[in-house]
Amino acid sequence: MKPHVLFCPAGLAHTNGPSHPESPERLQTLSALFSRLASEGTVSLSSIPAGKDLSLYDGPHHRYYLDMLASLNDSPRSPRRLDPDTAFSSATMTAILSTASALSLLIEACRNEGGNFFLAERPPGHHALPDRAMGFCIVNHAAALAWHLRRLHPESRIAVLDFDVHHGNGTEAILRGLGQILFISTHQYPFYPGTGSGRENTDGRKGEGILDIPLQEGTDDDWYRTILDETVFPRLERFQPTFLIVSAGFDAHREDPLGGLLLTEEIYHEIGERLCTLGCPFIASVLEGGYNLSALSRSVEAYLRGLNGPDSSLSRFRQS
């Protein structure tokens, strides 16, 4: 199924300050990639304008936190630091409103025939907690999508897979304990944000719950493939998700400056291919990390080509 890229150009104006790894150049690099892939027919591409309110984040996040963000947006003092690594300005609010518009489109797609989507936005979201920003993240896009799909489709089974190098602590905090949801995170541990040891894993009768899979520094493609074979995909196949949301962070790549894992484009291609074998009618991937621009572009391309199904061009991603 050809991926449909939802590109949020408002994210280009959000900034965390000079020399920050979560920079506008990340989205600029991917914009060039998406244009090339769209021109060759590998993906379809839509540019998403900003919406008008934050209502889609109400529920996953506390109302007083969203009100605080709105008040900062109205303040003449901009940008503000929400934590040592995360800034907020009027441009940030516009970027978030654009992402909210994309989430609305994804929710509408679930009312219809489903589809295969890649949401390219900034700032990322998987560290954002119900009541505060954290680790470059201000509001949690993947958790918001899962939360509203569960509300609108109470009989559905919703899986969230997070393969960022960092544990998706915010997503887990928002979704933990909700019925009919499976959250899986593979991540370097011990590492930022310090959560995800696996000691709090849960396994419901039909596979719902929490599956944190801590990985040692230096984990490479071969070992990660074993984790996919023996742990990740058996749990997903048992759960049989109606909707699949992917927190797609590419900072586990061996060239990324912020992580200590050794994954390559080949494994991202394989993840994309294997997700398609689950027979899930709706897949929505949401961009999280990835801070080496070249590795980010190559990894996203590999993943999108994998989501297209078996691809003879895999050879371009194989490592010598």
C-alpha positions in Angstrom: 0.0 0.0 0.0 1.6 3.3 -1.1 2.4 5.5 1.9 0.7 8.9 2.0 3.0 11.5 3.5 1.3 14.3 5.5 3.9 17.0 5.6 3.5 19.9 8.1 5.5 22.8 6.7 4.7 25.0 9.7 7.2 22.8 11.6 10.0 24.5 9.6 9.6 27.7 11.7 9.8 26.0 15.1 13.2 26.4 16.7 14.9 25.3 19.9 17.8 27.7 19.5 21.1 27.7 17.7 23.1 24.4 17.4 20.2 22.4 18.8 20.0 18.9 17.3 16.2 19.0 16.9 16.4 21.6 14.2 14.4 22.9 11.2 17.0 21.3 8.9 15.5 17.9 9.8 12.2 18.8 8.1 14.0 20.6 5.3 16.0 17.5 4.5 12.9 15.3 4.5 11.0 17.8 2.4 13.5 17.3 -0.4 13.2 13.5 0.1 9.4 13.5 -0.1 9.4 15.6 -3.2 11.7 13.1 -5.0 9.8 10.0 -3.8 6.5 11.6 -4.8 7.8 12.4 -8.3 8.8 8.8 -8.8 5.5 7.5 -7.5 6.8 5.8 -4.3 4.6 8.0 -2.0 1.8 10.4 -2.4 2.3 13.8 -0.7 0.0 16.4 1.0 1.0 19.7 2.6 -1.0 20.3 5.8 -2.1 23.8 6.9 -2.5 24.9 10.5 -5.7 24.2 12.4 -7.5 26.4 14.8 -7.3 24.8 18.3 -5.7 22.1 20.5 -8.8 20.2 21.2 -7.4 16.9 19.9 -4.8 17.0 22.6 -7.4 17.6 25.3 -7.8 14.2 27.1 -4.3 12.9 26.6 -3.0 16.1 28.1 -4.5 18.0 31.1 -6.6 21.0 30.2 -4.5 23.3 32.4 -1.4 22.4 30.6 -2.9 23.2 27.2 -4.3 26.5 28.6 -0.7 27.3 29.8 0.6 26.7 26.3 -2.1 29.0 24.9 -1.2 31.7 27.3 2.5 31.5 26.4 1.5 31.8 22.7 -0.3 35.1 23.6 2.7 36.4 25.6 5.0 39.0 24.0 8.0 37.2 25.6 8.9 34.5 23.1 10.4 32.0 22.8 10.1 30.4 26.3 12.0 27.4 27.7 9.6 24.6 28.8 12.5 22.5 29.9 16.3 22.8 29.4 16.0 21.2 25.9 12.6 22.4 24.7 11.6 25.9 23.5 8.1 27.3 22.7 7.2 30.3 20.6 4.3 31.5 18.5 5.8 29.5 15.6 5.8 26.4 17.8 2.0 26.8 18.4 1.4 27.1 14.6 3.5 23.9 14.1 1.5 22.1 16.7 -1.8 23.3 15.2 -0.7 22.0 11.8 0.0 18.6 13.3 -3.4 18.7 14.9 -4.9 19.2 11.4 -3.0 16.1 10.2 -4.3 14.1 13.2 -7.8 15.1 12.3 -7.2 13.8 8.7 -5.9 10.5 10.2 -9.0 10.1 12.4 -11.2 10.7 9.4 -9.3 8.1 7.4 -10.2 5.5 10.1 -13.9 6.3 9.6 -13.4 5.3 5.9 -11.2 2.7 4.3 -8.0 3.3 6.4 -4.7 3.7 4.7 -0.9 3.9 5.2 0.3 7.3 6.4 3.6 9.0 7.4 3.2 12.2 9.4 6.2 14.5 9.0 6.0 17.1 11.7 8.0 19.1 14.3 8.3 19.2 17.3 8.2 15.5 18.0 6.0 14.1 20.7 6.7 10.8 22.4 8.3 12.2 25.6 5.5 14.7 26.3 3.7 13.9 29.5 0.1 14.7 30.3 1.1 17.8 32.1 4.5 18.9 30.8 6.9 19.1 28.0 10.1 17.0 28.0 13.0 16.1 25.7 12.2 18.3 22.6 8.5 17.2 22.9 5.6 19.5 23.8 2.4 17.5 23.0 2.2 13.8 22.3 0.9 13.2 18.8 1.0 9.4 18.8 -0.7 9.1 22.1 -3.4 11.7 21.1 -4.2 9.7 18.0 -4.4 6.4 19.9 -6.5 8.1 22.6 -9.1 9.5 20.2 -9.3 6.3 18.0 -10.1 4.4 21.2 -12.8 6.9 22.1 -14.3 6.8 18.7 -13.9 3.1 18.1 -14.2 1.4 21.5 -14.2 -2.1 20.1 -11.0 -1.6 18.1 -7.6 -2.9 19.1 -4.9 -0.2 18.9 -1.2 -0.9 18.9 1.6 1.7 19.2 5.1 0.7 18.3 7.9 3.0 19.2 11.4 2.3 17.7 13.1 5.5 18.6 16.4 5.1 20.5 14.8 6.7 23.5 11.9 5.2 25.5 8.5 6.6 24.7 7.8 7.5 28.3 5.2 10.1 27.6 3.2 7.8 25.3 3.3 5.0 27.9 2.2 7.3 30.7 -0.8 8.5 28.7 -1.9 5.1 27.5 -1.0 2.8 30.4 -4.0 1.1 31.8 -6.3 1.8 28.9 -8.1 -1.2 27.6 -7.7 -2.5 24.0 -4.3 -0.8 23.7 -0.8 -2.4 23.2 2.3 -0.2 23.6 5.6 -1.6 22.5 8.9 0.3 22.8 12.4 -0.8 21.8 15.0 1.6 23.1 18.5 1.9 24.5 18.7 1.3 28.2 19.9 2.6 30.6 19.6 5.9 28.7 17.5 9.1 28.6 14.8 9.4 29.9 15.7 6.7 32.4 12.4 4.7 32.0 11.5 1.6 30.1 13.5 -1.1 32.1 10.8 -3.7 31.3 10.0 -4.2 35.0 6.6 -2.7 34.6 5.5 -4.7 31.6 2.0 -6.0 31.4 0.4 -8.7 29.2 -3.4 -9.0 28.9 -5.4 -12.0 27.8 -5.4 -10.8 24.2 -1.9 -9.3 24.2 -2.9 -5.8 25.3 -0.6 -3.9 27.8 2.9 -2.6 27.9 6.0 -4.3 26.3 9.2 -2.3 27.0 12.3 -3.9 25.4 15.5 -2.4 26.7 18.5 -2.7 24.4 22.1 -2.5 25.3 24.4 0.1 23.8 25.9 -1.3 20.7 22.9 -3.3 19.6 23.2 -3.9 15.8 20.9 -5.0 13.0 21.4 -8.8 13.7 20.4 -8.5 17.4 17.6 -6.1 16.7 16.2 -8.5 14.0 16.2 -11.3 16.7 14.1 -8.9 18.9 11.7 -8.4 16.0 11.5 -12.1 15.3 11.1 -13.4 18.9 9.4 -10.6 20.8 7.9 -7.6 18.8 6.1 -9.3 15.9 4.8 -12.3 17.9 3.1 -9.9 20.3 1.7 -7.8 17.5 0.4 -10.9 15.7 -1.2 -12.1 18.9 -2.9 -8.8 19.5 -4.1 -8.4 15.9 -4.4 -4.6 15.9 -7.3 -2.8 14.1 -5.2 0.4 14.0 -1.4 0.6 14.2 0.4 3.7 15.2 4.2 3.9 14.9 6.4 6.4 16.7 9.1 6.4 14.0 12.3 7.7 15.5 15.5 7.1 13.5 18.0 8.0 16.1 18.9 4.4 16.7 20.9 4.6 13.5 24.6 4.0 13.9 25.5 7.4 12.6 23.2 9.3 14.9 25.0 11.7 17.4 22.5 11.2 20.3 22.2 7.4 20.5 24.4 4.4 21.1 22.7 1.8 18.9 24.1 0.6 15.6 21.1 0.1 13.4 21.2 0.8 9.6 18.8 1.6 6.8 18.4 -2.1 6.2 16.6 -2.7 9.4 14.2 0.2 8.9 13.3 -1.1 5.5 12.6 -4.5 7.1 10.4 -3.0 9.8 8.3 -1.3 7.2 8.0 -4.4 5.1 7.0 -6.5 8.1 4.4 -4.1 9.4 2.6 -4.6 6.1 2.4 -8.3 6.7 0.2 -7.8 9.8 -2.8 -7.1 7.6 -3.8 -4.0 9.5 -6.0 -1.7 7.4 -4.6 1.5 9.0 -1.0 2.3 9.7 0.1 5.8 10.8 3.7 6.5 11.3 4.6 9.7 13.2 8.1 11.2 13.0 10.0 11.3 16.3 13.8 11.5 16.5 16.8 11.2 14.1 19.5 13.9 14.2 22.1 13.0 11.6 20.5 14.6 8.5 22.0 12.2 6.0 21.2 9.1 8.1 17.7 10.5 8.8 16.9 10.9 5.1 18.3 7.5 4.1 16.4 5.8 7.0 13.1 7.4 6.3 13.4 6.5 2.6 14.2 2.9 3.5 11.3 2.7 5.9 8.8 4.2 3.3 10.0 1.9 0.6 9.5 -1.0 3.1 6.0 0.2 3.8 5.4 -0.1 0.0 5.9 -3.9 0.3 8.6 -6.2 -1.1 11.0 -4.0 -2.9 13.8 -5.0 -5.2 15.6 -1.8 -4.3 16.5 -3.1 -0.9 20.0 -3.7 -2.1 20.7 0.1 -2.0 20.3 -0.1 1.8 22.5 -3.2 2.5 25.7 -2.4 4.3 29.0 -3.6 3.0 
